[in-house]
């Protein structure tokens, strides 16, 4: 059985043009779109744009991080997928945060609150979701981190994590604990472990060596990557690779609208597991 997996940090549902001059205070405060010769930067709700891009992409399971909690149901519906959402941080007073983010997403930014969202396409090769579990990975400062553990009808298990950012030592602790929890959850079943791990193999080789030696999780995306799809008991047919920037762009008024500050990472795997 083969399946395609996608990992993507959604940047709290915002766009991220390559020209930093397009990030103006005028846009942030007054919601004015900024343009150059090739790209546009907008300050508005982009739920439909993210849904359109994800619905057209080829995947059986998508591991999404920094996903606005309010995006979960619409993204699942657009992609004909079953969702498993786990809230992460900054989700108190959720109704007020949702309202502020809908009106001015760039001003509130990550203050809207976040989630890890796993989507499994019901008509895909993995089958339906048969078990959902949430595991708190890090509590307290700098912020809460949680992992979504999902078991599919095919037997393949999926662990979706966003590890602590800007502190590699904490990220390594998060990832090690998450890998332990994920392998215990999966048992002997095939496991896909991924998301935004906030660890680069070039800078933290010991962390990735431990993932492979202790938990059997191998093949990071690349030496400088922080978004990974690691597998145990699953063979990579097409190893994890980041999309070219243009693949996450849509056209608005003749200009490119680039979604998120992360490129999706995609891979194709094969397992002998059958339903």
C-alpha positions as CSV (number, residue, x, y, z in Angstrom):
1,X,0.0,0.0,0.0
2,X,1.3,3.4,-0.9
3,X,0.2,6.8,0.4
4,X,1.3,10.4,0.1
5,X,1.9,12.6,3.2
6,X,2.1,16.4,3.5
7,X,3.4,18.5,6.4
8,X,2.8,22.2,6.4
9,X,3.1,25.0,9.0
10,X,0.3,27.4,8.0
11,X,1.8,30.6,9.7
12,X,-1.5,31.1,11.4
13,X,-3.4,31.4,8.1
14,X,-1.4,34.3,6.8
15,X,0.6,35.1,3.6
16,X,4.3,35.7,3.4
17,X,5.7,37.4,0.2
18,X,9.4,37.2,-0.5
19,X,9.8,41.0,-0.4
20,X,10.1,42.1,3.3
21,X,9.2,45.7,2.3
22,X,5.6,44.6,1.6
23,X,5.2,44.0,5.4
24,X,4.3,47.6,6.2
25,X,2.8,49.2,9.3
26,X,0.2,50.7,6.9
27,X,-0.9,47.2,6.0
28,X,-0.8,45.9,9.5
29,X,-2.8,48.7,11.0
30,X,-5.0,49.9,8.2
31,X,-5.4,46.5,6.3
32,X,-4.0,48.1,3.1
33,X,-2.7,45.6,0.5
34,X,0.9,46.2,-0.5
35,X,2.2,45.3,-4.0
36,X,5.4,45.2,-6.0
37,X,6.0,44.0,-9.5
38,X,5.4,40.3,-8.8
39,X,3.7,39.8,-5.4
40,X,0.9,41.2,-3.2
41,X,0.7,41.1,0.6
42,X,-2.8,41.2,2.0
43,X,-4.1,41.6,5.5
44,X,-7.4,39.6,5.4
45,X,-8.8,36.3,6.2
46,X,-7.2,33.7,3.9
47,X,-9.1,30.6,5.0
48,X,-10.6,30.0,1.6
49,X,-7.2,30.4,-0.1
50,X,-5.6,27.8,2.1
51,X,-8.5,25.5,1.6
52,X,-8.3,25.9,-2.2
53,X,-4.6,25.1,-2.2
54,X,-4.9,22.1,0.1
55,X,-7.9,20.7,-1.7
56,X,-6.0,20.6,-5.0
57,X,-2.8,19.1,-3.6
58,X,-2.1,15.4,-3.9
59,X,-2.0,13.8,-0.4
60,X,-3.7,11.1,1.7
61,X,-2.7,12.6,5.1
62,X,-1.8,16.2,5.9
63,X,0.0,17.2,9.1
64,X,-0.7,21.0,9.6
65,X,0.8,23.2,12.4
66,X,0.0,26.8,13.4
67,X,-3.4,26.2,12.1
68,X,-6.1,28.6,13.3
69,X,-8.5,26.5,15.3
70,X,-11.4,28.0,13.3
71,X,-9.9,26.6,10.1
72,X,-10.3,22.9,11.0
73,X,-13.8,22.2,9.9
74,X,-13.7,24.3,6.7
75,X,-10.3,22.8,5.6
76,X,-11.6,19.2,6.3
77,X,-14.8,19.9,4.3
78,X,-12.9,21.4,1.4
79,X,-10.5,18.4,1.2
80,X,-13.1,15.7,1.8
81,X,-11.1,14.7,4.9
82,X,-11.6,13.7,8.5
83,X,-10.0,16.1,11.0
84,X,-8.1,15.5,14.2
85,X,-7.5,18.9,15.9
86,X,-5.3,19.4,19.0
87,X,-5.2,22.9,20.5
88,X,-1.7,24.2,21.3
89,X,-1.3,27.7,22.9
90,X,-2.9,31.1,23.3
91,X,-6.5,29.7,23.0
92,X,-8.1,31.3,26.0
93,X,-11.0,33.7,25.2
94,X,-11.2,31.9,21.9
95,X,-14.3,33.7,20.6
96,X,-12.6,37.1,21.0
97,X,-9.4,35.9,19.4
98,X,-11.3,34.5,16.4
99,X,-13.1,37.8,15.9
100,X,-9.9,39.8,16.1
101,X,-8.1,37.4,13.7
102,X,-10.9,37.5,11.2
103,X,-10.9,41.3,11.2
104,X,-7.1,41.8,11.2
105,X,-5.0,38.6,11.0
106,X,-1.6,40.4,10.7
107,X,-2.1,42.5,13.8
108,X,-3.1,39.7,16.1
109,X,-0.8,37.2,14.3
110,X,-0.1,34.2,16.6
111,X,-2.2,35.7,19.3
112,X,-5.2,34.1,17.6
113,X,-4.3,30.8,19.1
114,X,-3.1,27.7,17.3
115,X,-3.6,24.0,16.8
116,X,-2.1,21.0,15.2
117,X,-4.5,19.6,12.6
118,X,-4.2,16.2,11.0
119,X,-6.4,15.6,8.0
120,X,-7.0,12.1,6.6
121,X,-8.8,11.8,3.3
122,X,-11.7,9.4,3.7
123,X,-11.4,8.2,0.2
124,X,-7.6,7.8,0.4
125,X,-5.6,4.7,0.9
126,X,-5.3,5.1,4.7
127,X,-9.0,4.8,5.2
128,X,-10.9,6.5,8.0
129,X,-9.7,7.6,11.4
130,X,-10.3,5.0,14.0
131,X,-8.6,6.5,17.0
132,X,-7.6,10.0,18.2
133,X,-5.4,10.9,21.1
134,X,-3.9,14.2,22.4
135,X,-0.7,14.3,24.3
136,X,0.7,17.4,26.1
137,X,4.4,17.6,25.2
138,X,5.4,20.8,26.9
139,X,3.5,22.8,29.5
140,X,4.5,26.3,30.8
141,X,7.0,28.6,29.4
142,X,7.6,29.5,26.7
143,X,4.2,28.1,25.6
144,X,2.2,24.9,25.5
145,X,3.0,22.2,22.9
146,X,0.8,19.3,22.2
147,X,0.8,16.3,19.8
148,X,-2.0,14.8,17.8
149,X,-1.8,11.0,17.6
150,X,-4.1,9.5,14.9
151,X,-4.7,5.8,14.0
152,X,-6.1,5.1,10.5
153,X,-8.2,2.1,9.4
154,X,-5.2,0.9,7.4
155,X,-3.2,0.5,10.6
156,X,-0.8,3.4,9.9
157,X,-0.4,5.8,12.8
158,X,0.4,9.5,12.5
159,X,2.0,11.8,15.0
160,X,1.7,15.5,14.3
161,X,3.9,17.9,16.4
162,X,5.0,21.5,16.5
163,X,8.0,21.6,18.8
164,X,9.2,24.6,20.8
165,X,10.8,27.3,18.5
166,X,14.0,29.3,18.9
167,X,15.3,27.1,21.7
168,X,16.9,24.0,20.1
169,X,17.5,22.3,23.5
170,X,13.8,22.5,24.4
171,X,12.8,21.4,20.9
172,X,15.1,18.4,21.2
173,X,13.4,17.5,24.5
174,X,9.9,18.0,22.9
175,X,10.8,15.8,20.0
176,X,12.3,13.0,22.1
177,X,9.3,12.9,24.4
178,X,6.9,13.0,21.5
179,X,8.8,10.2,19.7
180,X,8.5,8.0,22.8
181,X,4.8,8.7,23.2
182,X,4.2,8.1,19.5
183,X,6.0,4.8,19.3
184,X,4.2,3.6,22.4
185,X,0.9,4.6,20.8
186,X,1.7,2.9,17.5
187,X,3.1,-0.3,19.0
188,X,4.1,-2.6,16.2
189,X,2.1,-0.6,13.6
190,X,3.7,1.6,11.0
191,X,4.3,5.1,12.2
192,X,4.6,8.5,10.4
193,X,6.1,11.1,12.8
194,X,6.3,14.7,11.5
195,X,5.5,18.3,11.5
196,X,7.4,21.4,12.4
197,X,10.1,20.0,14.7
198,X,12.1,23.2,14.9
199,X,15.3,21.2,14.6
200,X,17.8,21.2,11.7
201,X,19.8,18.0,11.2
202,X,22.9,20.1,10.4
203,X,22.7,21.9,13.8
204,X,21.2,19.1,16.0
205,X,22.6,15.9,14.6
206,X,22.5,14.2,17.9
207,X,18.7,14.6,18.2
208,X,18.1,13.0,14.8
209,X,20.6,10.2,15.5
210,X,18.6,9.4,18.7
211,X,15.3,9.4,16.8
212,X,16.7,6.8,14.4
213,X,18.7,4.7,16.9
214,X,16.2,4.7,19.8
215,X,12.9,4.9,17.9
216,X,13.6,3.8,14.4
217,X,12.5,7.1,12.9
218,X,14.6,8.1,9.9
219,X,15.1,10.2,6.8
220,X,14.8,13.9,7.7
221,X,13.8,16.3,5.0
222,X,17.2,17.9,4.6
223,X,20.2,19.2,6.6
224,X,18.7,22.7,6.9
225,X,15.0,21.8,7.2
226,X,12.9,22.1,10.3
227,X,9.7,20.5,8.8
228,X,10.1,16.8,8.6
229,X,8.2,13.5,7.8
230,X,10.0,10.7,9.6
231,X,8.9,7.1,9.2
232,X,9.2,3.8,11.1
233,X,8.0,0.6,9.4
234,X,7.3,2.5,6.2
235,X,9.6,2.7,3.1
236,X,10.0,6.0,1.4
237,X,9.1,5.7,-2.3
238,X,9.6,9.5,-2.8
239,X,11.6,10.9,0.1
240,X,10.5,14.0,1.9
241,X,11.1,17.2,-0.1
242,X,10.0,20.8,0.3
243,X,7.8,22.4,-2.4
244,X,9.2,25.1,-4.6
245,X,7.9,28.5,-3.3
246,X,5.8,29.0,-6.4
247,X,3.7,25.9,-5.6
248,X,2.1,27.6,-2.6
249,X,1.2,30.7,-4.5
250,X,-2.2,31.8,-5.8
251,X,-2.9,34.6,-8.3
252,X,-4.7,37.7,-7.0
253,X,-5.2,40.6,-9.4
254,X,-2.4,39.4,-11.6
255,X,0.1,39.1,-8.7
256,X,1.3,36.2,-6.7
257,X,-0.1,35.7,-3.2
258,X,2.3,33.3,-1.3
259,X,0.7,31.4,1.5
260,X,2.7,30.9,4.8
261,X,6.3,31.4,5.7
262,X,6.9,27.6,5.4
263,X,7.0,25.5,2.3
264,X,4.9,22.2,2.5
265,X,7.0,19.1,2.7
266,X,5.7,16.1,0.8
267,X,6.7,12.4,0.6
268,X,5.3,9.2,-0.6
269,X,5.6,6.0,1.4
270,X,4.9,2.3,1.0
271,X,3.9,-0.2,3.6
272,X,2.9,-3.9,3.5
273,X,0.0,-3.0,5.9
274,X,-3.4,-3.8,4.6
275,X,-6.9,-3.0,5.9
